[in-house]
Amino acid sequence: MQLTLYVRRDCHLCAEMHRDLLALESAQAFTLELVDIDSDAELVARYGHKVPVLIGEGEEICHYFLDEPQLAAYFNRPP
């Protein structure tokens, strides 16, 4: 399963969520793609100050802080 984490440079919340996700990555069997929103004007317009934002299959799972119950619900939803 592929998750995307939208981040921005020098964002302490982004670093925290990234670290928390890396700790869960092997146990939950997902891969994580990091995308710096400042590299794309459309992403800046979409996410602005909402980063970090965790997305799975086009669906927002959580933002600002890792919501582990919400992430678990995402992983356990029916296909």
C-alpha positions as CSV (number, residue, x, y, z in Angstrom):
1,M,0.0,0.0,0.0
2,Q,1.3,3.4,-1.0
3,L,0.8,6.5,1.3
4,T,1.8,10.0,0.4
5,L,2.9,12.6,3.0
6,Y,2.8,16.2,1.8
7,V,5.3,18.2,3.7
8,R,7.3,21.4,3.6
9,R,10.9,22.2,4.4
10,D,11.7,23.2,8.0
11,C,8.3,22.1,9.3
12,H,8.6,20.5,12.7
13,L,5.1,18.9,12.5
14,C,6.1,17.4,9.1
15,A,9.3,15.9,10.6
16,E,7.3,14.5,13.6
17,M,4.7,12.8,11.4
18,H,7.4,11.4,9.1
19,R,9.2,10.0,12.0
20,D,6.0,8.4,13.4
21,L,5.1,6.9,10.1
22,L,8.6,5.4,9.6
23,A,8.2,3.7,13.0
24,L,5.0,2.1,11.7
25,E,6.0,1.4,8.1
26,S,7.3,-2.2,8.5
27,A,4.5,-3.3,10.9
28,Q,1.7,-2.0,8.6
29,A,3.3,-3.0,5.3
30,F,3.1,0.3,3.4
31,T,5.5,2.5,1.5
32,L,5.7,6.2,2.0
33,E,6.3,8.9,-0.6
34,L,7.3,12.4,0.6
35,V,6.2,15.3,-1.5
36,D,7.4,18.9,-0.8
37,I,4.4,21.1,-1.5
38,D,6.6,24.1,-2.2
39,S,7.8,22.4,-5.4
40,D,4.4,22.8,-7.0
41,A,2.1,25.9,-6.9
42,E,-1.0,23.8,-7.2
43,L,0.0,21.8,-4.1
44,V,0.7,25.0,-2.2
45,A,-2.7,26.3,-3.1
46,R,-4.3,23.0,-2.1
47,Y,-2.5,22.4,1.2
48,G,-1.0,25.7,2.2
49,H,-0.5,25.7,5.9
50,K,-2.3,22.4,6.4
51,V,0.8,20.4,6.2
52,P,1.7,17.7,7.0
53,V,-1.1,15.9,5.2
54,L,-1.2,12.1,4.9
55,I,-3.0,10.8,1.8
56,G,-3.9,7.2,0.8
57,E,-5.4,6.5,-2.6
58,G,-6.5,10.1,-3.0
59,E,-8.2,10.2,0.4
60,E,-7.0,12.4,3.2
61,I,-6.2,10.2,6.3
62,C,-5.1,13.0,8.6
63,H,-3.2,16.3,8.8
64,Y,-1.0,18.2,11.3
65,F,-0.5,15.1,13.6
66,L,-0.5,11.4,12.9
67,D,-3.9,10.1,13.9
68,E,-3.1,6.4,14.5
69,P,-6.8,5.3,15.0
70,Q,-7.7,7.0,11.7
71,L,-4.7,5.3,10.0
72,A,-5.7,1.9,11.4
73,A,-9.3,2.5,10.1
74,Y,-7.9,3.3,6.7
75,F,-5.9,0.1,6.7
76,N,-8.8,-2.0,7.9
77,R,-11.5,-0.8,5.6
78,P,-13.0,-3.2,3.1
79,P,-11.4,-3.3,-0.4
